Amino acid sequence: MKSEAASILAAFADYVVKEAEPEILRNAVKGNFWRSVGSSMAANALYTVILILLALLLAYTKPDFLSIIGDMASGGR
């Protein structure tokens, strides 16, 4: 019974994929190259701004990482 259901499901999945394949290929060939480039540039710009803000924050606060690590190692004593 399970093997029959599995084979029917596999046949249905194969049918659906074969029916959708031309549309998938058309969409892949059509592509959205410039939209992808724009979104990548926006994401990279945002990432750069975040890194700059983090660097400015660290430069302004001048944290003493060695003391922080030492405190963590000694259990906060």
C-alpha positions, 0 to 999 in steps of 0.5 A: 500500500505504501509503495503504491502511494509512493509511486503514485506521488512520485509520478504526480511530482514528475508530471507537475515538474514536466508541466512547469519546466517550460515556464521555469525555463522562460523565467530563468532565461528572461531573468532580472539581472539589473534588479539583482544587481541593484538589490545586491548593491543596496545590501552591500551599502547597508552592510558597509554603513553598519560596519562603519557605525560599528567601527566608529562606536568602538573607536569612540568607546575604546573598550578594553577587550583584554580586561573583559576577557580577563574578567570572563576567565576569572568568573567575573571576580 
